């Protein structure tokens, strides 16, 4: 279909590897550990770290597919473009694009609810008021400009990672014996605990939402064919290590039922391992969650913009403001939708629905890469200049996503 927005201003290509990785870490960590540690501890107890590790290992297959496709097709609304190229269906591509937008909006709503729990440790306001203020403020930041919003997100990411490192180091210093207790993470093969682990792994998928979002800022990244694959793997790897260590410190220092009942669980852990005020870590958690909201809004608005540029959505949504160089109408639509969901649904429901949407998207993206590879199998082309994986990788990635999704519905 003919691009109907050729005369509109374009996005600014200015991001290098470091800010791109910080963007990925910001959206992933802000959407994950600061919000979900209580839910994870309540479901899996001492085995919660294993659930996150399982989720990371399974998602690494999909990360490989995204890394190759990012080099092949470095465009906004990337998942839709991948499906159109790999499966040859414009309708399915549109559906995938809309699923990506929906997943990002649901994730932003979930993080907003989680953020409100930490904010209310400082201000005595109704939750609905705090949620509304958080969503609207972060939407304004996302609309201000990509360098401004990514720059602020980068600073926030450094702060939120610093908070996690403080918990890890303080926990290990307070309880050196917890290292010797690591075998407790894995239950016996016949244990009923595996049901809780698998259920928590499903929730943990939401905690890793972020690495795939990197492909949707492809039109704002310098040398995306080289930068994006590196950023994807660095984001997933660093996040998995941090999550495992932080969750292990949490469940070995604070009873799981207390973590599950707390609205600010990492603040509770910080108080336990350092003796300091839980408000200190709550302040860091606010930064982390606000960061997650910003980057999810950016991702959803860029996919909306990309679909409009491709002619799949109304062309007005492809409008880029000449001053901010951001898609203001698309951003406003995303912010409004986020606010409605954040007010209407509880955190755990939002996290579960976001995870299911993400798994459907991941399965289709893996199948798209598999379709491309099958089509190219008979061609003796030159060695690809972009990152590439053998065909069993996207096949295994698609199967793992489908199995995960089926398990979540049982």
Secondary structure as GFF3:
##gff-version 3
##sequence-region A 1 410
A	DSSP	alpha_helix	17	30	.	.	.	ID=ss1
A	DSSP	alpha_helix	33	44	.	.	.	ID=ss2
A	DSSP	three_ten_helix	45	47	.	.	.	ID=ss3
A	DSSP	alpha_helix	48	72	.	.	.	ID=ss4
A	DSSP	alpha_helix	78	87	.	.	.	ID=ss5
A	DSSP	alpha_helix	90	119	.	.	.	ID=ss6
A	DSSP	alpha_helix	127	144	.	.	.	ID=ss7
A	DSSP	alpha_helix	146	174	.	.	.	ID=ss8
A	DSSP	three_ten_helix	176	178	.	.	.	ID=ss9
A	DSSP	three_ten_helix	182	185	.	.	.	ID=ss10
A	DSSP	alpha_helix	193	207	.	.	.	ID=ss11
A	DSSP	three_ten_helix	212	220	.	.	.	ID=ss12
A	DSSP	alpha_helix	224	253	.	.	.	ID=ss13
A	DSSP	alpha_helix	256	261	.	.	.	ID=ss14
A	DSSP	alpha_helix	265	274	.	.	.	ID=ss15
A	DSSP	alpha_helix	278	309	.	.	.	ID=ss16
A	DSSP	three_ten_helix	315	318	.	.	.	ID=ss17
A	DSSP	alpha_helix	328	344	.	.	.	ID=ss18
A	DSSP	alpha_helix	347	376	.	.	.	ID=ss19
A	DSSP	alpha_helix	391	409	.	.	.	ID=ss20
###
